[in-house]
Amino acid sequence: MCAAMITRLAKFASLTALVLASPIPDNSDIIGCVNSWDSWGIACPNLGHHLFCDNLPGVRAGSGASQTRMKRRKQFEPLNKSPHILQTRKNDDGTTYCQAQTNTFVVVISFNAANAAVSSFLSACLNAVQTIINNGNTGLIPNDGWYGPLGRNGVSMTVWSENDYQTTYGVLHSTIQALIGWMSSNDNTFGTGSFTVWDGDHQVGHGSING
């Protein structure tokens, strides 16, 4: 066995032991895990059951718990406001945002505010995925990733499946809804960044909005 493979397996064993032995992690631990594992092209282990929804205090991420009507109303306020131009948020945001009444949630890895074109772009992406589903395709996104329609000012979005788990069009649809909900709930601040996609306890994909 070559030295590189031995080193890789040693890192894998060390990270696995750390995950199993450490106390319940917070959202920042997920960020570190994602950064470490993504460099190998491997999905983060099943840490989803340790996360809680930042938009639903006390609700475990991926549990599919329903919201009250008041919370839903606040979460999905209309998108007809002009997005505010705010300062760039810190890298490694770590926000866990759950999509209502589904097992899907996103963990925001990084975010850069101030791109007003993203609001209408995400709506176009949501419509594009809905059209695919309406045409009877509820299966997996392409192996080389799903590429959204090109938006104004060169805005683009790509979502990839992980090696061990894969993203369906239904989960992709909920992911885009979650991103819209999260940006809307933050003073209607839209922008670019990167995120991981979770379905229940499993990370099934990762993606980015660029522009």
N, CA, C and O of each residue as an XYZ file, in Angstrom:
844
protein
N       0.852     -1.196      0.000
C       0.000      0.000      0.000
C       0.887      1.244      0.000
O       1.824      1.316      0.795
N       0.628      2.201     -0.844
C       1.484      3.366     -0.971
C       1.348      4.269      0.252
O       0.353      4.225      0.975
N       2.384      5.093      0.463
C       2.406      5.966      1.637
C       1.250      6.951      1.637
O       0.696      7.260      2.692
N       0.878      7.454      0.443
C      -0.220      8.423      0.355
C      -1.528      7.816      0.826
O      -2.311      8.465      1.519
N      -1.766      6.544      0.439
C      -3.002      5.884      0.854
C      -3.013      5.655      2.354
O      -4.045      5.822      3.004
N      -1.855      5.269      2.915
C      -1.773      5.052      4.356
C      -2.068      6.349      5.107
O      -2.787      6.353      6.106
N      -1.499      7.453      4.609
C      -1.750      8.756      5.231
C      -3.220      9.124      5.167
O      -3.785      9.626      6.139
N      -3.845      8.870      4.010
C      -5.263      9.177      3.826
C      -6.131      8.389      4.790
O      -7.053      8.935      5.397
N      -5.827      7.075      4.933
C      -6.601      6.229      5.835
C      -6.396      6.654      7.284
O      -7.325      6.593      8.090
N      -5.182      7.083      7.616
C      -4.919      7.534      8.978
C      -5.728      8.780      9.302
O      -6.283      8.900     10.394
N      -5.795      9.718      8.340
C      -6.600     10.924      8.538
C      -8.072     10.564      8.701
O      -8.775     11.116      9.548
N      -8.520      9.627      7.872
C      -9.919      9.189      7.935
C     -10.227      8.608      9.302
O     -11.249      8.936      9.904
N      -9.328      7.729      9.804
C      -9.547      7.095     11.097
C      -9.534      8.121     12.218
O     -10.328      8.035     13.155
N      -8.625      9.100     12.120
C      -8.540     10.125     13.158
C      -9.793     10.971     13.211
O     -10.312     11.258     14.290
N     -10.288     11.378     12.032
C     -11.487     12.212     11.987
C     -12.700     11.438     12.467
O     -13.546     11.984     13.175
N     -12.794     10.149     12.082
C     -13.917      9.318     12.523
C     -13.904      9.171     14.032
O     -14.945      9.292     14.678
N     -12.713      8.907     14.610
C     -12.601      8.770     16.059
C     -12.981     10.059     16.762
O     -13.626     10.036     17.809
N     -12.575     11.194     16.178
C     -12.906     12.488     16.767
C     -14.404     12.715     16.781
O     -14.958     13.185     17.775
N     -15.070     12.376     15.664
C     -16.514     12.562     15.564
C     -17.245     11.703     16.575
O     -18.197     12.161     17.206
N     -16.798     10.430     16.740
C     -17.487      9.506     17.630
C     -17.230      9.833     19.095
O     -18.100      9.621     19.939
N     -16.041     10.350     19.404
C     -15.668     10.569     20.792
C     -16.030     11.948     21.311
O     -16.151     12.144     22.520
N     -16.203     12.903     20.414
C     -16.414     14.283     20.845
C     -17.846     14.511     21.291
O     -18.742     13.762     20.901
N     -18.078     15.546     22.112
C     -19.456     15.883     22.499
C     -20.249     16.359     21.297
O     -19.701     16.612     20.225
N     -21.559     16.477     21.502
C     -22.421     16.902     20.403
C     -21.910     18.215     19.833
O     -21.777     19.192     20.570
N     -21.620     18.260     18.529
C     -21.031     19.467     17.951
C     -22.067     20.537     17.700
O     -23.257     20.253     17.560
N     -21.593     21.793     17.644
C     -22.487     22.851     17.206
C     -22.285     23.053     15.710
O     -21.540     22.308     15.074
N     -22.954     24.066     15.145
C     -22.906     24.242     13.698
C     -21.507     24.544     13.189
O     -21.182     24.194     12.054
N     -20.657     25.194     14.011
C     -19.305     25.502     13.561
C     -18.488     24.237     13.371
O     -17.587     24.205     12.534
N     -18.793     23.180     14.147
C     -18.085     21.918     13.968
C     -18.414     21.294     12.626
O     -17.566     20.648     12.012
N     -19.654     21.488     12.165
C     -20.030     20.979     10.857
C     -19.197     21.656      9.781
O     -18.767     21.010      8.825
N     -18.967     22.969      9.934
C     -18.178     23.695      8.950
C     -16.784     23.111      8.861
O     -16.277     22.876      7.764
N     -16.153     22.873     10.015
C     -14.816     22.302     10.013
C     -14.795     20.928      9.397
O     -13.875     20.585      8.655
N     -15.805     20.139      9.699
C     -15.893     18.800      9.129
C     -16.021     18.864      7.622
O     -15.332     18.144      6.899
N     -16.911     19.734      7.147
C     -17.120     19.865      5.705
C     -15.845     20.298      5.016
O     -15.490     19.755      3.970
N     -15.143     21.279      5.592
C     -13.910     21.754      4.974
C     -12.861     20.661      4.905
O     -12.138     20.563      3.914
N     -12.764     19.824      5.957
C     -11.770     18.755      5.976
C     -12.112     17.659      4.984
O     -11.251     17.201      4.233
N     -13.363     17.240      4.980
C     -13.749     16.108      4.147
C     -13.859     16.486      2.684
O     -13.572     15.668      1.810
N     -14.278     17.736      2.399
C     -14.427     18.135      1.005
C     -13.101     18.130      0.269
O     -13.070     17.942     -0.947
N     -11.996     18.336      0.992
C     -10.690     18.332      0.339
C     -10.350     16.947     -0.179
O      -9.478     16.804     -1.036
N     -11.037     15.909      0.337
C     -10.832     14.549     -0.148
C     -11.919     14.125     -1.123
O     -11.842     13.047     -1.713
N     -12.926     14.963     -1.291
C     -14.039     14.589     -2.147
C     -14.984     13.620     -1.481
O     -15.647     12.843     -2.168
N     -15.067     13.641     -0.154
C     -15.909     12.720      0.601
C     -16.906     13.531      1.408
O     -16.567     14.592      1.933
N     -18.127     13.041      1.511
C     -19.147     13.762      2.265
C     -18.849     13.715      3.755
O     -18.204     12.788      4.244
N     -19.323     14.720      4.462
C     -19.199     14.746      5.908
C     -19.998     13.581      6.489
O     -21.039     13.229      5.933
N     -19.544     12.965      7.598
C     -20.289     11.848      8.176
C     -21.639     12.296      8.705
O     -21.984     13.475      8.620
N     -22.401     11.362      9.250
C     -23.778     11.641      9.643
C     -23.837     12.514     10.895
O     -24.095     12.027     11.995
N     -23.594     13.804     10.709
C     -23.656     14.743     11.820
C     -24.931     15.561     11.790
O     -25.144     16.410     12.656
N     -25.795     15.316     10.791
C     -27.002     16.103     10.659
C     -27.896     16.027     11.876
O     -28.586     16.991     12.207
N     -27.886     14.856     12.563
C     -28.777     14.709     13.711
C     -28.318     15.521     14.911
O     -29.034     15.594     15.909
N     -27.132     16.137     14.839
C     -26.657     16.990     15.923
C     -27.042     18.452     15.711
O     -26.853     19.269     16.612
N     -27.572     18.793     14.551
C     -27.839     20.191     14.224
C     -29.267     20.586     14.565
O     -30.178     19.758     14.552
N     -29.445     21.858     14.867
C     -30.772     22.407     15.111
C     -30.997     23.584     14.172
O     -30.059     24.283     13.788
N     -32.258     23.789     13.810
C     -32.610     24.828     12.844
C     -32.451     26.209     13.473
O     -33.046     26.497     14.511
N     -31.649     27.055     12.844
C     -31.510     28.420     13.339
C     -32.787     29.222     13.141
O     -33.050     30.163     13.890
N     -33.583     28.859     12.140
C     -34.842     29.568     11.908
C     -35.991     28.985     12.714
O     -37.085     29.549     12.725
N     -35.760     27.858     13.392
C     -36.777     27.223     14.232
C     -36.121     26.786     15.534
O     -35.766     25.614     15.665
N     -35.948     27.666     16.486
C     -35.258     27.321     17.725
C     -35.847     26.078     18.388
O     -37.059     25.972     18.577
N     -34.966     25.143     18.737
C     -35.396     23.930     19.412
C     -35.810     22.805     18.497
O     -36.070     21.699     18.971
N     -35.882     23.048     17.197
C     -36.281     22.009     16.245
C     -35.030     21.382     15.645
O     -34.155     22.088     15.145
N     -34.947     20.054     15.696
C     -33.791     19.358     15.152
C     -33.804     19.409     13.641
O     -34.829     19.124     13.021
N     -32.686     19.767     13.038
C     -32.588     19.846     11.582
C     -32.808     18.474     10.962
O     -32.289     17.469     11.447
N     -33.588     18.447      9.879
C     -33.848     17.207      9.172
C     -34.986     16.390      9.723
O     -35.267     15.302      9.220
N     -35.661     16.898     10.765
C     -36.743     16.134     11.389
C     -38.065     16.289     10.660
O     -38.999     15.522     10.896
N     -38.153     17.290      9.764
C     -39.398     17.507      9.031
C     -40.499     18.090      9.880
O     -41.670     18.026      9.505
N     -40.142     18.665     11.032
C     -41.153     19.226     11.929
C     -41.884     20.373     11.256
O     -41.274     21.185     10.562
N     -43.194     20.439     11.463
C     -43.991     21.504     10.861
C     -43.886     22.762     11.706
O     -43.556     22.709     12.890
N     -44.170     23.879     11.082
C     -44.130     25.162     11.768
C     -45.544     25.649     12.046
O     -46.510     25.166     11.455
N     -45.649     26.605     12.948
C     -46.929     27.254     13.151
C     -47.195     28.186     11.978
O     -46.275     28.566     11.254
N     -48.441     28.545     11.800
C     -48.788     29.442     10.698
C     -48.046     30.768     10.817
O     -47.641     31.346      9.808
N     -47.866     31.252     12.042
C     -47.179     32.525     12.225
C     -45.725     32.419     11.796
O     -45.207     33.328     11.147
N     -45.066     31.334     12.144
C     -43.669     31.163     11.763
C     -43.535     31.029     10.254
O     -42.600     31.567      9.660
N     -44.471     30.310      9.631
C     -44.409     30.164      8.174
C     -44.576     31.522      7.511
O     -43.894     31.834      6.534
N     -45.497     32.336      8.053
C     -45.749     33.645      7.462
C     -44.495     34.514      7.555
O     -44.158     35.236      6.616
N     -43.812     34.435      8.695
C     -42.605     35.232      8.876
C     -41.464     34.700      8.015
O     -40.664     35.475      7.490
N     -41.390     33.382      7.870
C     -40.289     32.780      7.126
C     -40.381     33.085      5.643
O     -39.366     33.323      4.989
N     -41.600     33.077      5.110
C     -41.762     33.234      3.675
C     -42.438     34.556      3.332
O     -43.446     34.576      2.625
N     -41.890     35.649      3.827
C     -42.454     36.951      3.498
C     -42.224     37.235      2.020
O     -41.284     36.692      1.440
N     -43.047     38.064      1.391
C     -42.936     38.320     -0.054
C     -41.551     38.807     -0.443
O     -40.859     39.446      0.349
N     -41.151     38.496     -1.690
C     -39.833     38.861     -2.182
C     -39.878     40.123     -3.033
O     -38.986     40.345     -3.851
N     -40.922     40.966     -2.850
C     -41.064     42.122     -3.726
C     -40.345     43.361     -3.196
O     -40.466     44.439     -3.777
N     -39.606     43.219     -2.106
C     -38.816     44.336     -1.606
C     -37.490     44.400     -2.362
O     -37.015     43.392     -2.885
N     -36.903     45.583     -2.413
C     -35.575     45.708     -3.007
C     -34.549     45.198     -2.005
O     -34.521     45.670     -0.868
N     -33.696     44.238     -2.400
C     -32.701     43.709     -1.458
C     -31.800     44.819     -0.927
O     -31.375     45.698     -1.676
N     -31.517     44.768      0.366
C     -30.657     45.767      0.969
C     -29.202     45.482      0.623
O     -28.831     44.334      0.379
N     -28.395     46.506      0.602
C     -26.970     46.355      0.375
C     -26.289     46.439      1.736
O     -26.140     47.528      2.291
N     -25.885     45.315      2.265
C     -25.293     45.264      3.590
C     -23.844     44.823      3.501
O     -23.364     44.437      2.435
N     -23.151     44.884      4.629
C     -21.768     44.453      4.652
C     -21.685     42.949      4.445
O     -22.604     42.206      4.791
N     -20.567     42.513      3.873
C     -20.345     41.087      3.676
C     -20.317     40.389      5.025
O     -19.691     40.877      5.966
N     -20.982     39.264      5.123
C     -20.952     38.517      6.366
C     -19.616     37.801      6.506
O     -18.833     37.713      5.560
N     -19.380     37.302      7.690
C     -18.136     36.582      7.910
C     -18.130     35.313      7.062
O     -19.183     34.751      6.761
N     -16.943     34.873      6.684
C     -16.813     33.576      6.049
C     -17.259     32.527      7.057
O     -17.398     32.847      8.238
N     -17.484     31.299      6.642
C     -17.908     30.251      7.567
C     -19.108     30.711      8.391
O     -19.069     30.696      9.621
N     -20.161     31.112      7.712
C     -21.352     31.624      8.386
C     -21.900     30.592      9.364
O     -22.185     30.921     10.515
N     -22.049     29.353      8.921
C     -22.477     28.287      9.806
C     -23.959     28.237     10.081
O     -24.393     27.456     10.928
N     -24.754     29.040      9.399
C     -26.197     29.053      9.612
C     -26.828     27.760      9.108
O     -26.529     27.306      8.004
N     -27.701     27.170      9.921
C     -28.475     26.002      9.503
C     -29.913     26.450      9.289
O     -30.587     26.856     10.235
N     -30.383     26.377      8.050
C     -31.726     26.854      7.725
C     -32.543     25.688      7.183
O     -32.167     25.049      6.200
N     -33.669     25.425      7.842
C     -34.508     24.275      7.504
C     -35.700     24.699      6.657
O     -36.331     25.722      6.920
N     -35.995     23.907      5.648
C     -37.163     24.161      4.824
C     -38.396     23.562      5.488
O     -38.397     22.389      5.860
N     -39.431     24.356      5.634
C     -40.622     23.948      6.370
C     -41.229     22.667      5.824
O     -41.354     22.489      4.612
N     -41.607     21.771      6.745
C     -42.357     20.553      6.448
C     -41.623     19.622      5.488
O     -42.257     18.860      4.758
N     -40.307     19.675      5.484
C     -39.491     18.725      4.725
C     -38.321     18.311      5.607
O     -38.093     18.896      6.666
N     -37.575     17.290      5.159
C     -36.363     16.877      5.857
C     -35.129     17.613      5.346
O     -34.012     17.330      5.779
N     -35.323     18.550      4.433
C     -34.207     19.236      3.783
C     -33.787     20.478      4.562
O     -34.623     21.256      5.022
N     -32.480     20.644      4.699
C     -31.954     21.889      5.249
C     -30.602     22.185      4.620
O     -29.954     21.299      4.063
N     -30.189     23.437      4.715
C     -28.895     23.851      4.181
C     -28.034     24.382      5.320
O     -28.535     24.986      6.268
N     -26.742     24.148      5.210
C     -25.772     24.770      6.106
C     -24.968     25.742      5.264
O     -24.278     25.341      4.328
N     -25.059     27.021      5.600
C     -24.383     28.055      4.820
C     -22.910     28.096      5.217
O     -22.582     28.348      6.377
N     -22.028     27.849      4.259
C     -20.595     27.838      4.527
C     -20.015     29.242      4.418
O     -19.232     29.658      5.272
N     -20.389     29.966      3.383
C     -19.918     31.338      3.208
C     -20.999     32.136      2.507
O     -21.844     31.571      1.812
N     -20.975     33.450      2.689
C     -22.007     34.287      2.082
C     -21.472     35.687      1.858
O     -20.838     36.268      2.739
N     -21.728     36.226      0.677
C     -21.352     37.595      0.344
C     -22.602     38.347     -0.091
O     -23.197     38.041     -1.124
N     -22.988     39.325      0.702
C     -24.210     40.071      0.417
C     -23.992     41.059     -0.712
O     -22.883     41.213     -1.223
N     -25.079     41.728     -1.093
C     -25.030     42.894     -1.983
C     -25.169     42.585     -3.455
O     -24.793     43.423     -4.274
N     -25.685     41.435     -3.839
C     -25.938     41.174     -5.256
C     -27.442     41.106     -5.471
O     -28.063     40.068     -5.244
N     -28.023     42.218     -5.910
C     -29.475     42.324     -6.043
C     -30.032     41.378     -7.092
O     -31.212     41.032     -7.037
N     -29.208     40.948     -8.053
C     -29.691     40.078     -9.125
C     -30.030     38.684     -8.625
O     -30.731     37.943     -9.314
N     -29.548     38.304     -7.438
C     -29.737     36.944     -6.946
C     -31.196     36.660     -6.615
O     -31.637     35.518     -6.748
N     -31.953     37.661     -6.188
C     -33.349     37.447     -5.815
C     -34.163     36.867     -6.966
O     -34.768     35.804     -6.827
N     -34.180     37.558     -8.096
C     -34.935     37.066     -9.253
C     -34.301     35.809     -9.824
O     -34.997     34.959    -10.380
N     -32.974     35.683     -9.691
C     -32.281     34.505    -10.209
C     -32.728     33.239     -9.484
O     -32.999     32.226    -10.128
N     -32.808     33.281     -8.159
C     -33.231     32.103     -7.407
C     -34.671     31.725     -7.724
O     -35.009     30.542     -7.758
N     -35.515     32.716     -7.955
C     -36.892     32.425     -8.361
C     -36.913     31.706     -9.702
O     -37.709     30.790     -9.906
N     -36.031     32.122    -10.627
C     -35.939     31.466    -11.933
C     -35.436     30.038    -11.780
O     -35.914     29.136    -12.468
N     -34.470     29.822    -10.879
C     -33.967     28.469    -10.623
C     -35.069     27.581    -10.058
O     -35.213     26.425    -10.457
N     -35.847     28.130     -9.127
C     -36.938     27.364     -8.528
C     -37.955     26.971     -9.587
O     -38.434     25.837     -9.595
N     -38.289     27.892    -10.479
C     -39.238     27.595    -11.554
C     -38.687     26.539    -12.502
O     -39.430     25.682    -12.981
N     -37.378     26.598    -12.774
C     -36.762     25.623    -13.677
C     -36.835     24.217    -13.096
O     -37.142     23.263    -13.811
N     -36.553     24.087    -11.806
C     -36.617     22.773    -11.162
C     -38.059     22.293    -11.074
O     -38.327     21.107    -11.266
N     -38.984     23.194    -10.789
C     -40.396     22.819    -10.729
C     -40.873     22.295    -12.071
O     -41.661     21.351    -12.118
N     -40.410     22.891    -13.166
C     -40.774     22.421    -14.507
C     -40.268     21.006    -14.735
O     -40.982     20.175    -15.296
N     -39.040     20.725    -14.303
C     -38.482     19.376    -14.438
C     -39.336     18.370    -13.676
O     -39.639     17.292    -14.187
N     -39.725     18.725    -12.452
C     -40.558     17.835    -11.637
C     -41.930     17.652    -12.272
O     -42.455     16.539    -12.303
N     -42.514     18.735    -12.779
C     -43.829     18.651    -13.420
C     -43.801     17.753    -14.650
O     -44.812     17.154    -15.015
N     -42.632     17.666    -15.288
C     -42.484     16.803    -16.462
C     -42.220     15.351    -16.088
O     -41.960     14.519    -16.957
N     -42.287     15.048    -14.800
C     -42.191     13.665    -14.357
C     -40.823     13.212    -13.905
O     -40.646     12.037    -13.583
N     -39.847     14.106    -13.870
C     -38.501     13.721    -13.450
C     -38.314     14.082    -11.983
O     -38.035     15.232    -11.644
N     -38.472     13.088    -11.122
C     -38.282     13.309     -9.687
C     -37.051     12.564     -9.183
O     -36.844     12.431     -7.976
N     -36.239     12.080    -10.116
C     -35.065     11.291     -9.751
C     -33.872     12.143     -9.371
O     -34.014     13.256     -8.865
N     -32.691     11.596     -9.626
C     -31.448     12.238     -9.216
C     -31.024     13.315    -10.201
O     -31.312     13.228    -11.395
N     -30.338     14.329     -9.692
C     -29.761     15.341    -10.569
C     -28.605     14.703    -11.336
O     -28.125     13.646    -10.926
N     -28.135     15.305    -12.438
C     -27.057     14.706    -13.240
C     -25.793     14.438    -12.420
O     -25.520     15.118    -11.431
N     -25.034     13.438    -12.851
C     -23.805     13.067    -12.143
C     -22.790     14.202    -12.097
O     -22.035     14.331    -11.133
N     -22.775     15.024    -13.144
C     -21.809     16.125    -13.177
C     -22.369     17.410    -12.575
O     -21.775     18.479    -12.716
N     -23.520     17.302    -11.900
C     -24.083     18.452    -11.213
C     -25.256     19.075    -11.945
O     -25.442     18.879    -13.146
N     -26.048     19.836    -11.188
C     -27.161     20.590    -11.777
C     -26.722     22.036    -11.920
O     -26.241     22.653    -10.970
N     -26.893     22.563    -13.122
C     -26.494     23.940    -13.412
C     -27.745     24.762    -13.699
O     -28.486     24.476    -14.640
N     -27.971     25.778    -12.886
C     -29.152     26.608    -13.052
C     -29.043     27.523    -14.251
O     -27.967     27.669    -14.832
N     -30.153     28.142    -14.624
C     -30.134     29.093    -15.744
C     -29.242     30.287    -15.410
O     -29.156     30.699    -14.253
N     -28.590     30.830    -16.408
C     -27.702     31.975    -16.189
C     -28.535     33.214    -15.886
O     -29.473     33.534    -16.616
N     -28.190     33.903    -14.813
C     -28.954     35.069    -14.395
C     -28.326     36.376    -14.818
O     -27.291     36.405    -15.483
N     -28.975     37.464    -14.419
C     -28.440     38.796    -14.714
C     -27.079     38.981    -14.054
O     -26.798     38.422    -12.994
N     -26.251     39.778    -14.707
C     -24.920     40.094    -14.185
C     -24.052     38.850    -14.002
O     -23.135     38.834    -13.180
N     -24.357     37.804    -14.783
C     -23.529     36.605    -14.745
C     -23.727     35.726    -13.531
O     -22.866     34.899    -13.231
N     -24.844     35.878    -12.816
C     -25.100     35.048    -11.641
C     -25.387     33.613    -12.078
O     -26.127     33.389    -13.036
N     -24.807     32.653    -11.382
C     -25.013     31.241    -11.706
C     -25.105     30.427    -10.423
O     -24.692     30.878     -9.354
N     -25.653     29.220    -10.543
C     -25.783     28.329     -9.391
C     -25.522     26.905     -9.840
O     -25.994     26.480    -10.895
N     -24.767     26.170     -9.034
C     -24.486     24.764     -9.306
C     -24.659     23.972     -8.023
O     -24.255     24.415     -6.948
N     -25.265     22.790     -8.144
C     -25.407     21.877     -7.013
C     -24.884     20.515     -7.447
O     -25.249     20.013     -8.510
N     -24.028     19.917     -6.622
C     -23.473     18.601     -6.900
C     -23.918     17.614     -5.827
O     -24.124     17.989     -4.673
N     -24.063     16.355     -6.215
C     -24.311     15.297     -5.245
C     -23.006     14.911     -4.566
O     -21.923     15.172     -5.089
N     -23.115     14.285     -3.391
C     -21.931     13.755     -2.722
C     -21.647     12.350     -3.241
O     -22.451     11.773     -3.972
N     -20.490     11.806     -2.852
C     -20.100     10.492     -3.345
C     -21.028      9.391     -2.851
O     -21.445      8.530     -3.626
N     -21.350      9.419     -1.560
C     -22.121      8.332     -0.969
C     -23.629      8.567     -1.005
O     -24.405      7.611     -0.988
N     -24.045      9.819     -1.053
C     -25.466     10.155     -1.091
C     -25.707     11.107     -2.242
O     -24.820     11.870     -2.624
N     -26.905     11.062     -2.794
C     -27.176     11.852     -3.988
C     -28.394     12.744     -3.794
O     -29.280     12.456     -2.990
N     -28.412     13.832     -4.554
C     -29.472     14.831     -4.459
C     -30.547     14.557     -5.499
O     -30.242     14.389     -6.680
N     -31.800     14.513     -5.069
C     -32.915     14.373     -6.002
C     -33.425     15.757     -6.388
O     -33.085     16.761     -5.762
N     -34.249     15.786     -7.437
C     -34.824     17.071     -7.840
C     -35.755     17.622     -6.760
O     -35.873     18.836     -6.600
N     -36.416     16.725     -6.018
C     -37.268     17.187     -4.930
C     -36.469     17.882     -3.840
O     -36.868     18.936     -3.343
N     -35.335     17.288     -3.469
C     -34.465     17.901     -2.464
C     -33.872     19.198     -3.002
O     -33.745     20.177     -2.267
N     -33.506     19.208     -4.288
C     -32.983     20.432     -4.903
C     -34.010     21.554     -4.833
O     -33.669     22.698     -4.530
N     -35.267     21.226     -5.112
C     -36.344     22.216     -5.044
C     -36.453     22.793     -3.630
O     -36.559     24.006     -3.452
N     -36.427     21.903     -2.625
C     -36.511     22.361     -1.235
C     -35.282     23.168     -0.839
O     -35.373     24.095     -0.034
N     -34.126     22.811     -1.408
C     -32.892     23.543     -1.124
C     -32.991     24.989     -1.591
O     -32.629     25.914     -0.863
N     -33.481     25.173     -2.805
C     -33.616     26.534     -3.336
C     -34.637     27.318     -2.520
O     -34.441     28.502     -2.246
N     -35.733     26.653     -2.128
C     -36.717     27.315     -1.271
C     -36.081     27.750      0.052
O     -36.348     28.845      0.547
N     -35.238     26.881      0.617
C     -34.581     27.208      1.879
C     -33.639     28.396      1.718
O     -33.582     29.265      2.589
N     -32.904     28.438      0.614
C     -31.997     29.565      0.376
C     -32.770     30.874      0.233
O     -32.363     31.908      0.764
N     -33.888     30.819     -0.490
C     -34.732     32.010     -0.628
C     -35.274     32.434      0.738
O     -35.264     33.616      1.082
N     -35.749     31.451      1.513
C     -36.285     31.755      2.834
C     -35.244     32.355      3.754
O     -35.526     33.304      4.486
N     -34.030     31.799      3.719
C     -32.969     32.309      4.588
C     -32.585     33.736      4.216
O     -32.481     34.596      5.091
N     -32.376     33.994      2.930
C     -31.991     35.345      2.515
C     -33.125     36.340      2.753
O     -32.875     37.493      3.103
N     -34.365     35.903      2.565
C     -35.508     36.787      2.800
C     -35.628     37.152      4.274
O     -35.988     38.279      4.613
N     -35.327     36.198      5.144
C     -35.482     36.435      6.580
C     -34.382     37.325      7.140
O     -34.486     37.808      8.267
N     -33.334     37.542      6.364
C     -32.243     38.414      6.791
C     -32.349     39.764      6.093
O     -31.476     40.144      5.312
N     -33.424     40.478      6.384
C     -33.659     41.809      5.812
C     -33.652     41.789      4.292
O     -33.229     42.748      3.646
N     -34.127     40.681      3.729
C     -34.191     40.563      2.266
C     -32.812     40.772      1.622
O     -32.696     41.392      0.565
N     -31.793     40.254      2.267
C     -30.420     40.403      1.785
C     -30.040     39.197      0.939
O     -29.883     38.092      1.458
N     -29.895     39.410     -0.350
C     -29.538     38.324     -1.262
C     -28.076     38.449     -1.667
O     -27.523     39.548     -1.680
N     -27.454     37.327     -1.994
C     -26.055     37.367     -2.375
C     -25.546     36.022     -2.836
O     -26.324     35.094     -3.060
N     -24.238     35.920     -2.977
C     -23.590     34.703     -3.452
C     -22.940     33.980     -2.278
O     -22.814     34.538     -1.188
N     -22.528     32.733     -2.506
C     -21.881     31.981     -1.440
C     -21.908     30.496     -1.709
O     -22.230     30.054     -2.811
N     -21.564     29.729     -0.687
C     -21.538     28.272     -0.810
C     -22.306     27.649      0.344
O     -22.495     28.277      1.386
N     -22.745     26.416      0.154
C     -23.606     25.762      1.133
C     -23.539     24.252      0.953
O     -23.138     23.756     -0.100
N     -23.936     23.529      1.995
C     -24.099     22.086      1.891
C     -25.582     21.760      1.954
O     -26.367     22.506      2.539
N     -25.959     20.647      1.352
C     -27.358     20.224      1.242
C     -27.539     18.958      2.068
O     -26.779     18.000      1.931
N     -28.546     18.963      2.920
C     -28.801     17.824      3.808
C     -30.226     17.319      3.624
O     -31.157     18.097      3.415
N     -30.374     16.006      3.707
C     -31.691     15.364      3.686
C     -31.753     14.459      4.905
O     -31.158     13.382      4.913
N     -32.469     14.890      5.929
C     -32.444     14.149      7.182
C     -31.067     14.240      7.813
O     -30.511     15.329      7.954
N     -30.512     13.084      8.196
C     -29.213     13.055      8.859
C     -28.037     13.054      7.895
O     -26.888     13.090      8.336
N     -28.290     13.014      6.604
C     -27.216     12.816      5.638
C     -26.962     14.050      4.779
O     -27.894     14.686      4.287
N     -25.684     14.375      4.610
C     -25.325     15.386      3.626
C     -25.398     14.726      2.256
O     -24.678     13.766      1.982
N     -26.271     15.246      1.399
C     -26.485     14.640      0.083
C     -25.898     15.475     -1.043
O     -25.870     15.028     -2.190
N     -25.429     16.677     -0.738
C     -24.882     17.506     -1.802
C     -24.238     18.766     -1.270
O     -24.245     19.032     -0.068
N     -23.685     19.531     -2.179
C     -23.136     20.842     -1.855
C     -23.280     21.717     -3.087
O     -23.403     21.211     -4.202
N     -23.266     23.006     -2.893
C     -23.481     23.885     -4.035
C     -22.936     25.273     -3.802
O     -22.411     25.587     -2.734
N     -23.071     26.096     -4.822
C     -22.598     27.474     -4.728
C     -23.416     28.372     -5.640
O     -23.932     27.940     -6.671
N     -23.519     29.614     -5.241
C     -24.101     30.678     -6.062
C     -22.970     31.641     -6.360
O     -22.339     32.166     -5.441
N     -22.710     31.875     -7.621
C     -21.579     32.704     -8.031
C     -22.053     33.879     -8.869
O     -23.106     33.816     -9.503
N     -21.278     34.941     -8.868
C     -21.632     36.071     -9.692
C     -20.977     37.356     -9.219
O     -21.182     38.410     -9.820
